[in-house]
Amino acid sequence: MLKMYKTDVETNKTEETKKFEKGNWINMVAPTEEEIKKVCKKLKIDEAFIRYSLDYEEKARIDYEEDDGTTLFIIDVPVIEKEDKEEVYSTMPLGMIVVRDDYFITVSLKQNRVITELEKSKTKNTTITYKKSRMILQVFYKNAELYLKYLKKINKETEIAESVLKNSQKNKELLKMLSLEKSLVYFTTSLKSNEVVMEKTLRGKIIKLYEEDEDILEDAIIENKQAIEMAKIYNDILSGTMDAYASIISNNLNGVMKFLTSITIILAIPTMIASYWGMNVKVPMQNMDSPWPFFSVVILSIILGVIAMIWLKKKDMLD
């Protein structure tokens, strides 16, 4: 998908356009080969800059091409993906390309909340396409805010899974917590990479920053640091909770095994007595016609079983 937006200098109103003009914001979401070649030919830039942003494994970084004056910013943005009908939190790269002082390009593998929010804000006259630096800083800030929102959602889902596990240890909830823990690891790694990019932008003077721009960037860095701390805290809590429930499940299993072993011992007593009595050898009262020998064996089995049960109870084997 390829969309272009243009802000009128006089009215600051941003509208979609079909023409390639200086000051355009070009948004590319999962672009086709034809769209990539078309943009690169019109803007006279290297295709690699766009393809870097479409590599799912690409890490957050800044790249500069002196030949054509193109600067590439890649950051990781949070996304929610569907996996076996379950929502999974992950991250993906988002590329921002400043083509000289003429065009601003965003490239992503799929639609994401950061770009969607940027597109919505154009109606409020806060997205001004000819201010390239401001556009980049807006993406930084909106991205940090989105991480904070998703981290709060992860924490809420963790609390729900924990409340379910308190009543019964279900594999589904344990797998859910494991998935959330993995998401927090992805978030922490991506947030730290984004922090490096933002710090480098602030220190390195890679793009021209005005005083107001520096304030926005510093706010974005603060939000990002807060997200890193939250991710670390939630990850520590979740890891501790997972370890605790693993110990509880192991302890419950040991209790069940003790109980079953005790029952087996108690049931083995009458089985053993009946086996001895039924052997083809002479035993006491074998030739008596009275029913008392049978009842004697039953009573003896019950008495020995009760004695074994009391003994096992004292040993905490039947709890």
C-alpha contacts under 8 A as a table, 3 or more apart, distances in Angstrom:
res1	aa1	res2	aa2	distance
1	M	28	M	5.76
1	M	29	V	5.13
1	M	30	A	6.16
1	M	31	P	5.27
1	M	32	T	7.43
1	M	35	E	7.97
2	L	26	I	7.19
2	L	27	N	5.89
2	L	28	M	4.76
2	L	29	V	6.60
2	L	31	P	6.65
2	L	35	E	7.04
3	K	16	E	7.25
3	K	17	T	7.74
3	K	18	K	7.79
3	K	26	I	5.90
3	K	27	N	5.21
3	K	28	M	6.61
4	M	16	E	5.67
4	M	17	T	5.46
4	M	18	K	6.43
4	M	19	K	7.82
4	M	20	F	7.92
4	M	24	N	6.40
4	M	25	W	5.56
4	M	26	I	4.46
4	M	27	N	6.10
5	Y	14	T	6.49
5	Y	15	E	5.48
5	Y	16	E	4.29
5	Y	17	T	5.46
5	Y	24	N	5.57
5	Y	25	W	5.07
5	Y	26	I	6.52
5	Y	129	T	7.14
6	K	14	T	5.46
6	K	15	E	5.59
6	K	16	E	6.25
6	K	17	T	6.34
6	K	23	G	6.52
6	K	24	N	4.87
6	K	25	W	6.46
6	K	129	T	6.11
6	K	130	Y	7.83
7	T	12	N	5.62
7	T	13	K	5.40
7	T	14	T	4.08
7	T	15	E	6.45
7	T	23	G	7.43
7	T	24	N	7.48
7	T	128	I	5.77
7	T	129	T	5.58
7	T	130	Y	6.78
8	D	11	T	5.57
8	D	12	N	5.00
8	D	13	K	5.50
8	D	14	T	6.43
9	V	12	N	5.39
9	V	13	K	7.95
12	N	125	N	6.24
12	N	128	I	6.72
13	K	122	K	7.50
13	K	123	T	7.49
13	K	125	N	5.90
13	K	128	I	7.90
14	T	122	K	5.66
14	T	123	T	7.02
14	T	125	N	6.85
14	T	127	T	7.17
14	T	128	I	6.77
14	T	129	T	7.52
15	E	122	K	7.73
20	F	24	N	7.01
20	F	42	K	7.60
21	E	24	N	5.82
22	K	102	D	4.71
22	K	103	Y	5.91
22	K	130	Y	7.95
23	G	101	D	7.90
23	G	102	D	5.34
23	G	103	Y	5.36
23	G	104	F	7.41
23	G	129	T	5.93
23	G	130	Y	4.36
23	G	131	K	7.93
24	N	102	D	7.41
24	N	103	Y	5.33
24	N	104	F	6.41
24	N	129	T	5.90
24	N	130	Y	6.72
25	W	103	Y	6.17
25	W	104	F	4.81
25	W	105	I	5.76
25	W	106	T	7.75
25	W	129	T	5.43
25	W	130	Y	7.79
26	I	103	Y	7.43
26	I	104	F	6.17
26	I	105	I	4.64
26	I	106	T	6.36
27	N	105	I	5.81
27	N	106	T	4.90
27	N	107	V	6.33
28	M	31	P	5.69
28	M	105	I	7.41
28	M	106	T	5.97
28	M	107	V	4.80
28	M	108	S	6.50
29	V	107	V	5.92
29	V	108	S	5.04
29	V	109	L	5.77
29	V	110	K	5.48
29	V	111	Q	6.18
30	A	54	L	7.61
30	A	107	V	7.69
30	A	108	S	6.15
30	A	109	L	4.60
30	A	110	K	5.60
31	P	34	E	7.98
31	P	35	E	5.85
31	P	36	I	6.38
31	P	109	L	7.92
32	T	35	E	5.19
32	T	36	I	6.32
33	E	36	I	5.15
33	E	37	K	6.21
34	E	37	K	5.30
34	E	38	K	6.03
35	E	38	K	5.01
35	E	39	V	6.19
36	I	39	V	5.40
36	I	40	C	6.16
36	I	47	E	7.03
36	I	50	I	7.37
37	K	40	C	5.17
37	K	41	K	5.94
37	K	47	E	7.21
38	K	41	K	5.28
38	K	42	K	6.20
39	V	42	K	5.20
39	V	43	L	5.99
39	V	44	K	7.99
40	C	43	L	5.27
40	C	44	K	5.31
40	C	45	I	5.02
40	C	46	D	6.42
40	C	47	E	6.02
41	K	44	K	5.04
41	K	45	I	7.04
43	L	99	V	7.64
44	K	68	D	7.74
45	I	49	F	7.90
45	I	68	D	6.70
45	I	70	T	7.42
45	I	99	V	7.76
46	D	49	F	5.98
46	D	50	I	7.82
47	E	50	I	5.52
47	E	51	R	6.33
48	A	51	R	4.89
48	A	52	Y	5.88
49	F	52	Y	5.39
49	F	53	S	6.94
49	F	72	L	6.77
49	F	97	I	7.65
50	I	53	S	5.48
50	I	54	L	6.82
50	I	95	G	7.44
50	I	107	V	6.63
51	R	54	L	5.02
51	R	55	D	6.64
52	Y	55	D	5.48
52	Y	58	E	6.77
52	Y	95	G	7.84
53	S	56	Y	7.76
53	S	58	E	6.96
53	S	74	I	6.75
53	S	93	P	6.08
53	S	94	L	6.02
53	S	95	G	4.83
53	S	107	V	6.07
53	S	108	S	6.34
53	S	109	L	7.74
54	L	58	E	7.96
54	L	93	P	7.31
54	L	107	V	7.22
54	L	108	S	6.12
54	L	109	L	5.51
55	D	58	E	5.32
55	D	93	P	7.46
56	Y	92	M	6.01
56	Y	93	P	6.36
56	Y	109	L	7.71
57	E	92	M	7.82
57	E	93	P	7.74
58	E	93	P	6.38
59	K	74	I	7.14
59	K	75	I	7.18
59	K	76	D	7.23
59	K	93	P	6.99
59	K	190	S	7.99
59	K	193	S	7.37
60	A	73	F	7.56
60	A	74	I	4.77
60	A	75	I	4.38
60	A	76	D	6.05
60	A	93	P	7.16
60	A	190	S	7.52
60	A	193	S	5.53
60	A	194	N	5.97
60	A	197	V	6.81
61	R	73	F	6.12
61	R	74	I	5.26
61	R	75	I	6.77
61	R	193	S	7.58
61	R	194	N	7.87
61	R	196	V	7.92
61	R	197	V	5.83
62	I	71	T	7.36
62	I	72	L	5.61
62	I	73	F	4.70
62	I	74	I	6.33
62	I	197	V	6.67
63	D	71	T	5.86
63	D	72	L	4.97
63	D	73	F	6.64
64	Y	69	G	7.32
64	Y	70	T	5.95
64	Y	71	T	4.46
64	Y	72	L	6.15
65	E	68	D	6.17
65	E	69	G	5.66
65	E	70	T	5.19
65	E	71	T	6.28
66	E	69	G	4.89
66	E	70	T	6.89
67	D	70	T	7.91
68	D	99	V	7.83
68	D	100	R	7.27
69	G	99	V	6.52
69	G	100	R	4.97
70	T	97	I	6.86
70	T	98	V	5.72
70	T	99	V	4.66
70	T	100	R	5.54
71	T	97	I	5.66
71	T	98	V	5.19
71	T	99	V	6.68
71	T	100	R	7.73
72	L	95	G	6.86
72	L	96	M	5.80
72	L	97	I	4.57
72	L	98	V	6.57
73	F	95	G	5.72
73	F	96	M	4.98
73	F	97	I	6.27
73	F	197	V	7.87
74	I	93	P	6.32
74	I	94	L	5.58
74	I	95	G	4.48
74	I	96	M	6.27
75	I	93	P	5.61
75	I	94	L	5.43
75	I	95	G	6.66
75	I	190	S	7.93
75	I	193	S	7.56
75	I	194	N	5.63
75	I	197	V	7.52
76	D	91	T	5.95
76	D	92	M	5.33
76	D	93	P	4.48
76	D	94	L	5.99
76	D	190	S	5.67
76	D	191	L	7.49
76	D	193	S	7.81
76	D	194	N	6.67
77	V	91	T	5.36
77	V	92	M	5.56
77	V	93	P	6.20
77	V	94	L	6.49
77	V	112	N	7.96
77	V	114	V	7.50
77	V	143	N	6.24
77	V	147	Y	7.83
77	V	190	S	7.86
78	P	89	Y	7.09
78	P	90	S	5.80
78	P	91	T	4.36
78	P	92	M	6.60
78	P	143	N	7.80
78	P	146	L	7.24
78	P	147	Y	6.33
78	P	150	Y	7.79
78	P	187	F	7.40
79	V	89	Y	5.96
79	V	90	S	5.40
79	V	91	T	5.48
79	V	92	M	7.04
79	V	112	N	6.55
79	V	113	R	7.70
80	I	87	E	6.21
80	I	88	V	5.56
80	I	89	Y	4.70
80	I	90	S	6.21
81	E	87	E	5.70
81	E	88	V	5.12
81	E	89	Y	6.33
81	E	90	S	7.10
82	K	85	K	5.84
82	K	86	E	5.57
82	K	87	E	4.92
82	K	88	V	6.08
83	E	86	E	5.17
83	E	87	E	6.33
83	E	88	V	6.49
88	V	179	S	7.11
88	V	180	L	7.62
88	V	183	S	7.43
89	Y	180	L	7.36
89	Y	183	S	5.39
90	S	183	S	5.79
90	S	186	Y	6.46
90	S	187	F	7.24
91	T	186	Y	6.80
91	T	187	F	6.98
91	T	190	S	7.32
92	M	109	L	7.73
93	P	108	S	6.69
93	P	109	L	7.73
94	L	106	T	7.12
94	L	107	V	5.94
94	L	108	S	5.01
94	L	109	L	7.80
95	G	105	I	7.85
95	G	106	T	5.52
95	G	107	V	4.87
95	G	108	S	6.38
96	M	104	F	7.15
96	M	105	I	5.56
96	M	106	T	4.57
96	M	107	V	6.46
96	M	136	I	7.26
97	I	104	F	5.79
97	I	105	I	4.89
97	I	106	T	6.39
98	V	101	D	6.95
98	V	102	D	7.72
98	V	103	Y	6.05
98	V	104	F	4.86
98	V	105	I	6.50
98	V	132	K	6.96
99	V	102	D	5.82
99	V	103	Y	5.08
99	V	104	F	6.28
99	V	105	I	7.79
100	R	103	Y	7.07
101	D	132	K	7.53
102	D	130	Y	7.76
103	Y	130	Y	7.69
103	Y	132	K	7.74
104	F	129	T	7.30
104	F	132	K	6.16
108	S	111	Q	7.12
111	Q	115	I	7.32
111	Q	116	T	7.36
112	N	115	I	5.85
112	N	116	T	6.21
113	R	116	T	4.87
113	R	117	E	5.92
113	R	146	L	7.71
114	V	117	E	5.34
114	V	118	L	6.34
114	V	139	V	6.66
114	V	142	K	6.05
114	V	143	N	5.83
114	V	146	L	7.36
115	I	118	L	4.90
115	I	119	E	6.13
115	I	139	V	7.70
116	T	119	E	5.10
116	T	120	K	6.24
117	E	120	K	5.03
117	E	121	S	6.12
117	E	142	K	7.82
118	L	121	S	5.19
118	L	122	K	6.76
118	L	127	T	6.73
118	L	138	Q	7.89
118	L	139	V	7.52
119	E	122	K	5.61
119	E	127	T	7.71
120	K	123	T	6.12
120	K	124	K	7.81
121	S	124	K	5.20
121	S	125	N	6.72
121	S	126	T	5.79
121	S	127	T	5.88
122	K	125	N	5.14
122	K	126	T	5.81
122	K	127	T	4.64
122	K	128	I	7.33
123	T	126	T	7.64
124	K	127	T	7.60
125	N	128	I	6.83
127	T	135	M	6.95
128	I	131	K	5.79
128	I	134	R	7.85
128	I	135	M	7.22
129	T	132	K	6.50
129	T	135	M	6.94
131	K	134	R	5.39
131	K	135	M	6.33
132	K	135	M	5.15
132	K	136	I	6.44
133	S	136	I	5.26
133	S	137	L	6.31
133	S	207	I	6.48
133	S	208	K	6.71
133	S	209	L	6.71
133	S	213	D	7.51
134	R	137	L	5.10
134	R	138	Q	6.04
134	R	213	D	6.47
135	M	138	Q	5.10
135	M	139	V	6.35
136	I	139	V	5.17
136	I	140	F	6.33
137	L	140	F	4.92
137	L	141	Y	6.17
137	L	213	D	7.26
137	L	216	I	6.59
137	L	217	L	5.84
137	L	220	A	7.65
138	Q	141	Y	5.15
138	Q	142	K	5.99
138	Q	216	I	7.77
139	V	142	K	5.19
139	V	143	N	5.85
140	F	143	N	5.25
140	F	144	A	6.34
140	F	198	M	7.69
140	F	217	L	7.45
140	F	220	A	6.03
141	Y	144	A	5.24
141	Y	145	E	6.28
141	Y	216	I	7.45
141	Y	217	L	7.31
141	Y	219	D	7.29
141	Y	220	A	4.44
141	Y	221	I	7.89
141	Y	223	E	7.46
142	K	145	E	5.05
142	K	146	L	6.12
143	N	146	L	5.06
143	N	147	Y	6.35
144	A	147	Y	5.19
144	A	148	L	6.50
144	A	220	A	6.43
144	A	223	E	5.69
144	A	224	N	5.03
144	A	227	A	7.05
145	E	148	L	5.16
145	E	149	K	6.41
145	E	223	E	6.72
145	E	224	N	7.83
146	L	149	K	5.05
146	L	150	Y	6.22
147	Y	150	Y	5.19
147	Y	151	L	6.03
147	Y	187	F	7.77
147	Y	227	A	6.44
148	L	151	L	5.08
148	L	152	K	6.31
148	L	223	E	7.99
148	L	226	Q	7.98
148	L	227	A	5.49
148	L	230	M	7.92
149	K	152	K	5.27
149	K	153	K	6.42
150	Y	153	K	4.94
150	Y	154	I	6.14
151	L	154	I	4.99
151	L	155	N	6.19
151	L	227	A	7.65
151	L	230	M	7.27
151	L	231	A	6.69
152	K	155	N	5.06
152	K	156	K	6.23
153	K	156	K	5.04
153	K	157	E	6.19
154	I	157	E	5.11
154	I	158	T	6.11
154	I	180	L	6.68
155	N	158	T	5.02
155	N	159	E	6.35
155	N	234	Y	6.75
156	K	159	E	5.16
156	K	160	I	6.38
157	E	160	I	5.06
157	E	161	A	6.19
158	T	161	A	5.17
158	T	162	E	6.07
158	T	177	M	6.41
158	T	180	L	7.48
158	T	238	L	7.46
159	E	162	E	5.03
159	E	163	S	6.21
160	I	163	S	5.21
160	I	164	V	6.42
161	A	164	V	5.18
161	A	165	L	6.22
161	A	173	E	5.52
161	A	174	L	7.74
161	A	176	K	7.38
161	A	177	M	6.97
162	E	165	L	5.02
162	E	166	K	6.32
162	E	173	E	7.85
163	S	166	K	5.26
163	S	167	N	7.18
164	V	167	N	5.68
164	V	168	S	6.56
164	V	169	Q	7.81
164	V	173	E	7.36
165	L	168	S	5.04
165	L	169	Q	4.94
165	L	170	K	6.58
165	L	173	E	6.84
165	L	174	L	7.90
166	K	169	Q	7.17
169	Q	173	E	7.71
169	Q	174	L	7.73
169	Q	249	I	7.31
170	K	173	E	5.58
170	K	174	L	6.49
171	N	174	L	5.05
171	N	175	L	6.03
172	K	175	L	5.21
172	K	176	K	6.16
173	E	176	K	4.88
173	E	177	M	6.25
174	L	177	M	5.15
174	L	178	L	6.22
174	L	242	M	7.78
175	L	178	L	4.93
175	L	179	S	6.15
176	K	179	S	5.09
176	K	180	L	6.28
177	M	180	L	5.02
177	M	181	E	6.13
177	M	238	L	7.45
177	M	242	M	7.50
178	L	181	E	5.08
178	L	182	K	6.30
178	L	242	M	7.91
179	S	182	K	5.11
179	S	183	S	6.26
180	L	183	S	4.94
180	L	184	L	6.26
181	E	184	L	5.15
181	E	185	V	6.50
181	E	235	N	6.18
181	E	238	L	6.54
181	E	239	S	7.21
182	K	185	V	5.16
182	K	186	Y	6.49
183	S	186	Y	5.08
183	S	187	F	6.15
184	L	187	F	4.94
184	L	188	T	6.04
184	L	231	A	5.96
184	L	232	K	7.78
184	L	234	Y	7.68
184	L	235	N	6.04
185	V	188	T	5.20
185	V	189	T	6.24
185	V	231	A	7.99
185	V	235	N	7.46
186	Y	189	T	5.30
186	Y	190	S	6.13
187	F	190	S	5.17
187	F	191	L	5.93
187	F	231	A	6.99
188	T	191	L	5.19
188	T	192	K	6.24
188	T	228	I	5.86
188	T	231	A	5.97
188	T	232	K	6.94
189	T	192	K	5.38
189	T	193	S	6.41
190	S	193	S	5.08
190	S	194	N	6.13
191	L	194	N	5.01
191	L	195	E	6.11
191	L	224	N	6.64
191	L	227	A	7.42
191	L	228	I	6.13
192	K	195	E	5.01
192	K	196	V	6.51
192	K	228	I	7.08
193	S	196	V	5.26
193	S	197	V	6.60
194	N	197	V	5.11
194	N	198	M	6.25
194	N	224	N	7.95
195	E	198	M	5.14
195	E	199	E	5.99
195	E	221	I	6.62
195	E	224	N	6.73
195	E	225	K	7.52
196	V	199	E	5.16
196	V	200	K	6.03
197	V	200	K	5.13
197	V	201	T	6.14
198	M	201	T	4.94
198	M	202	L	6.18
198	M	217	L	7.35
198	M	221	I	6.65
199	E	202	L	5.08
199	E	203	R	6.13
199	E	221	I	7.51
200	K	203	R	5.16
200	K	204	G	5.29
200	K	205	K	7.99
200	K	206	I	7.97
201	T	204	G	5.42
201	T	205	K	6.09
201	T	206	I	5.83
201	T	207	I	7.17
202	L	205	K	6.36
202	L	214	E	7.17
202	L	217	L	7.17
202	L	218	E	7.97
205	K	208	K	6.35
205	K	209	L	7.36
209	L	212	E	7.94
209	L	213	D	5.47
209	L	214	E	6.17
210	Y	213	D	5.02
210	Y	214	E	6.29
211	E	214	E	5.21
211	E	215	D	6.53
212	E	215	D	5.14
212	E	216	I	6.46
213	D	216	I	5.12
213	D	217	L	6.20
214	E	217	L	5.02
214	E	218	E	6.04
215	D	218	E	5.12
215	D	219	D	6.17
216	I	219	D	5.09
216	I	220	A	6.19
217	L	220	A	4.96
217	L	221	I	6.20
218	E	221	I	5.01
218	E	222	I	6.21
219	D	222	I	5.07
219	D	223	E	6.20
220	A	223	E	5.09
220	A	224	N	6.07
221	I	224	N	4.97
221	I	225	K	6.12
222	I	225	K	5.09
222	I	226	Q	6.20
223	E	226	Q	5.07
223	E	227	A	6.23
224	N	227	A	5.00
224	N	228	I	6.28
225	K	228	I	5.02
225	K	229	E	6.33
226	Q	229	E	5.16
226	Q	230	M	6.16
227	A	230	M	5.03
227	A	231	A	6.02
228	I	231	A	5.16
228	I	232	K	6.18
229	E	232	K	5.12
229	E	233	I	6.15
230	M	233	I	5.14
230	M	234	Y	6.02
231	A	234	Y	5.22
231	A	235	N	5.92
232	K	235	N	5.08
232	K	236	D	6.16
233	I	236	D	5.17
233	I	237	I	6.21
234	Y	237	I	5.08
234	Y	238	L	5.98
235	N	238	L	5.07
235	N	239	S	5.99
236	D	239	S	5.15
236	D	240	G	6.14
237	I	240	G	5.17
237	I	241	T	6.11
238	L	241	T	5.00
238	L	242	M	6.07
239	S	242	M	5.13
239	S	243	D	6.20
240	G	243	D	5.15
240	G	244	A	6.12
241	T	244	A	5.03
241	T	245	Y	6.20
242	M	245	Y	5.24
242	M	246	A	6.09
243	D	246	A	5.03
243	D	247	S	6.28
244	A	247	S	5.18
244	A	248	I	6.23
245	Y	248	I	4.82
245	Y	249	I	5.99
246	A	249	I	5.22
246	A	250	S	6.13
247	S	250	S	5.07
247	S	251	N	6.03
248	I	251	N	5.05
248	I	252	N	6.08
249	I	252	N	5.05
249	I	253	L	6.15
250	S	253	L	5.11
250	S	254	N	6.28
251	N	254	N	5.06
251	N	255	G	6.27
252	N	255	G	5.00
252	N	256	V	6.27
253	L	256	V	5.10
253	L	257	M	6.19
254	N	257	M	5.10
254	N	258	K	6.16
255	G	258	K	5.12
255	G	259	F	6.21
255	G	319	D	7.43
256	V	259	F	5.12
256	V	260	L	6.15
257	M	260	L	5.19
257	M	261	T	6.05
258	K	261	T	5.14
258	K	262	S	6.19
258	K	317	M	5.67
258	K	318	L	7.13
259	F	262	S	5.14
259	F	263	I	6.28
259	F	317	M	5.94
259	F	318	L	5.12
259	F	319	D	7.00
260	L	263	I	5.12
260	L	264	T	6.13
261	T	264	T	5.04
261	T	265	I	6.32
262	S	265	I	5.13
262	S	266	I	6.32
262	S	309	M	7.88
262	S	312	L	6.85
262	S	317	M	6.28
262	S	318	L	6.59
263	I	266	I	5.13
263	I	267	L	6.12
264	T	267	L	5.22
264	T	268	A	5.98
265	I	268	A	5.06
265	I	269	I	6.78
265	I	308	A	7.96
266	I	269	I	5.70
266	I	270	P	7.92
266	I	305	G	5.42
266	I	308	A	6.27
266	I	309	M	6.57
267	L	270	P	6.21
267	L	271	T	6.65
267	L	305	G	7.44
268	A	271	T	5.03
268	A	272	M	5.91
269	I	272	M	5.20
269	I	273	I	6.35
269	I	301	S	6.51
269	I	304	L	7.05
269	I	305	G	6.30
270	P	273	I	5.09
270	P	274	A	5.98
270	P	298	V	7.71
270	P	301	S	4.80
270	P	302	I	7.41
270	P	305	G	7.35
271	T	274	A	5.21
271	T	275	S	6.03
272	M	275	S	5.03
272	M	276	Y	6.31
273	I	276	Y	5.22
273	I	277	W	6.17
273	I	297	V	7.47
273	I	301	S	6.90
274	A	277	W	5.04
274	A	278	G	6.00
274	A	297	V	7.62
275	S	278	G	5.20
275	S	279	M	6.42
276	Y	279	M	5.44
277	W	283	V	6.87
282	K	286	Q	6.68
283	V	286	Q	5.64
285	M	288	M	5.46
285	M	293	P	6.08
286	Q	293	P	7.70
288	M	293	P	7.55
290	S	293	P	6.88
291	P	294	F	5.66
291	P	295	F	6.66
292	W	295	F	5.02
292	W	296	S	5.83
293	P	296	S	4.99
293	P	297	V	6.37
294	F	297	V	5.28
294	F	298	V	6.44
295	F	298	V	4.99
295	F	299	I	6.02
296	S	299	I	5.17
296	S	300	L	5.99
297	V	300	L	5.09
297	V	301	S	6.12
298	V	301	S	5.11
298	V	302	I	6.24
299	I	302	I	5.07
299	I	303	I	6.11
300	L	303	I	5.14
300	L	304	L	6.14
301	S	304	L	5.28
301	S	305	G	5.98
302	I	305	G	4.99
302	I	306	V	6.10
303	I	306	V	5.20
303	I	307	I	6.21
304	L	307	I	5.04
304	L	308	A	6.14
305	G	308	A	5.10
305	G	309	M	6.11
306	V	309	M	4.96
306	V	310	I	6.16
307	I	310	I	5.22
307	I	311	W	6.20
308	A	311	W	5.10
308	A	312	L	6.06
309	M	312	L	5.12
309	M	313	K	5.98
310	I	313	K	5.00
310	I	314	K	6.33
311	W	314	K	5.25
311	W	315	K	6.46
312	L	315	K	4.96
312	L	316	D	6.39
312	L	317	M	5.28
312	L	318	L	6.48
313	K	316	D	5.09
313	K	317	M	5.71
313	K	318	L	5.37
313	K	319	D	7.41
314	K	317	M	7.56
316	D	319	D	5.77
